[in-house]
Amino acid sequence: MSRGSVGRGGWLVLVALGIGCSGEHAPAPAPEPSPVVASLGTAERTAEAGRVELVGTVTAAQTAAVTSRVAALVTAVHVDLGDRVRAGQLLVSIDPTAAQGQVSQAQGALAQATAALALAERNYQRFEALQARQAASELELDAARMQLEQAKGAVEQAKGAVSAASSVARESRVVAPFAGRVAQRMVEVGELAAPGRPLLLVESDGERRLVLSAPEALWAPAALAVGATLPVRFDGRPDLGEVQRPIAEVSPGADPLTHAYTVKVALSGLDVASGSVGRGYLPAAARETVLVPAAALIEQGGLTLVVVRGEDGKAQTRLVSLGERRPDGRVEVLAGLAGGEQLALGLAAAPPAGARLEAAQ
């Protein structure tokens, strides 16, 4: 009985082991991804004249921060942001009460000085007549003459005070210094206008200028002379492409803080808004670069990718770093490609690894 029982248990163990061994199979190979069909382009490696990019801002040819010489409340603002104005047009009205009081005080002082002058003249004439009859001493005549000259000086001083007060009183009417438009409004009715505080920013119409900062290390007097042309482009106006424009102004020396020269490029004939970002390009030594069609770029997860067709015909996804975009639609690749690679064009996303890349017919 016991031997039979042991034999049956042994057979059960052997059967269980046999079943376990028979269940171990090699994993099935993963299915190959579906082929991707796309137009193909080439990453072109080319030698070209190098250039350095300078970033700047478009400004008006004339810009003025309009202020007041009167410390008083603003009673009216007659223009708003973006309004066009004429030279001499009323922009801001300021309470004239204080300024008119100063004019009245100055006029009163002038009247007193005038009366004192008339008295000093009569007094001098009296002493002059007495001295002629030996009835007054030379010292008394000199004292009368001094009083007369002092009175004349006081009158001139009072006239100057009246003129100054009247000039300040006229500042209660703040007018446009030239024709243009209101670029900024920095005051409201009821606020205090004070000398030196800007109320409005007015910029001239018409010509704009691109203001660039050229580092001292890149300074090239021949390329940045007044009258020389500079290739420029604007981020907000890609339709203009790259255009050649003359240099209108160049600072005579570098800024002591930034160690850079200021270069102003004339933009006559171009409709570019002030405040826009502009880029100018300085010539530099020739260099090799890799250019790819813009259609080869894939923006995915905050990264820029391209899909390369390998020698085995399969897709390889690569991360690239980009440089300048060219007017012909190509983009400079700074890192990630060596040049000569075949690239897939027009893909919305990177294909799976190992997928075959076939050229569209």
Rosetta blueprint (number, residue, H / E / L):
1 M L
2 S H
3 R H
4 G H
5 S H
6 V H
7 G H
8 R H
9 G H
10 G H
11 W H
12 L H
13 V H
14 L H
15 V H
16 A H
17 L H
18 G H
19 I H
20 G H
21 C H
22 S H
23 G L
24 E L
25 H L
26 A L
27 P L
28 A L
29 P L
30 A L
31 P L
32 E L
33 P L
34 S L
35 P L
36 V E
37 V E
38 A E
39 S E
40 L E
41 G E
42 T E
43 A L
44 E E
45 R E
46 T E
47 A E
48 E E
49 A E
50 G E
51 R E
52 V E
53 E E
54 L E
55 V E
56 G E
57 T E
58 V E
59 T E
60 A E
61 A L
62 Q L
63 T E
64 A E
65 A E
66 V E
67 T L
68 S E
69 R L
70 V L
71 A L
72 A E
73 L E
74 V E
75 T E
76 A E
77 V E
78 H L
79 V L
80 D L
81 L L
82 G L
83 D L
84 R E
85 V E
86 R L
87 A L
88 G L
89 Q L
90 L E
91 L E
92 V E
93 S E
94 I E
95 D L
96 P L
97 T H
98 A H
99 A H
100 Q H
101 G H
102 Q H
103 V H
104 S H
105 Q H
106 A H
107 Q H
108 G H
109 A H
110 L H
111 A H
112 Q H
113 A H
114 T H
115 A H
116 A H
117 L H
118 A H
119 L H
120 A H
121 E H
122 R H
123 N H
124 Y H
125 Q H
126 R H
127 F H
128 E H
129 A H
130 L H
131 Q H
132 A H
133 R L
134 Q L
135 A L
136 A L
137 S L
138 E H
139 L H
140 E H
141 L H
142 D H
143 A H
144 A H
145 R H
146 M H
147 Q H
148 L H
149 E H
150 Q H
151 A H
152 K H
153 G H
154 A H
155 V H
156 E H
157 Q H
158 A H
159 K H
160 G H
161 A H
162 V H
163 S H
164 A H
165 A H
166 S H
167 S H
168 V H
169 A H
170 R H
171 E L
172 S L
173 R E
174 V E
175 V E
176 A L
177 P L
178 F L
179 A L
180 G E
181 R E
182 V E
183 A E
184 Q E
185 R E
186 M L
187 V L
188 E L
189 V L
190 G L
191 E L
192 L E
193 A E
194 A L
195 P E
196 G L
197 R L
198 P L
199 L L
200 L E
201 L E
202 V E
203 E E
204 S E
205 D L
206 G L
207 E L
208 R E
209 R E
210 L E
211 V E
212 L E
213 S E
214 A E
215 P E
216 E H
217 A H
218 L H
219 W L
220 A L
221 P L
222 A L
223 A L
224 L L
225 A L
226 V L
227 G L
228 A L
229 T E
230 L E
231 P E
232 V E
233 R E
234 F E
235 D L
236 G L
237 R L
238 P H
239 D H
240 L H
241 G L
242 E L
243 V E
244 Q E
245 R E
246 P E
247 I E
248 A E
249 E E
250 V E
251 S L
252 P L
253 G L
254 A L
255 D L
256 P L
257 L L
258 T L
259 H L
260 A E
261 Y E
262 T E
263 V E
264 K E
265 V E
266 A E
267 L L
268 S L
269 G L
270 L L
271 D L
272 V L
273 A L
274 S L
275 G L
276 S L
277 V E
278 G E
279 R E
280 G E
281 Y E
282 L E
283 P E
284 A E
285 A E
286 A E
287 R E
288 E E
289 T E
290 V E
291 L E
292 V E
293 P E
294 A H
295 A H
296 A H
297 L L
298 I E
299 E E
300 Q E
301 G L
302 G L
303 L E
304 T E
305 L E
306 V E
307 V E
308 V E
309 R E
310 G L
311 E L
312 D L
313 G L
314 K E
315 A E
316 Q E
317 T E
318 R E
319 L E
320 V L
321 S E
322 L E
323 G E
324 E E
325 R E
326 R L
327 P L
328 D L
329 G L
330 R E
331 V E
332 E E
333 V E
334 L E
335 A E
336 G L
337 L L
338 A L
339 G L
340 G L
341 E L
342 Q E
343 L E
344 A E
345 L E
346 G L
347 L L
348 A L
349 A L
350 A L
351 P L
352 P L
353 A L
354 G L
355 A L
356 R E
357 L E
358 E E
359 A E
360 A L
361 Q L
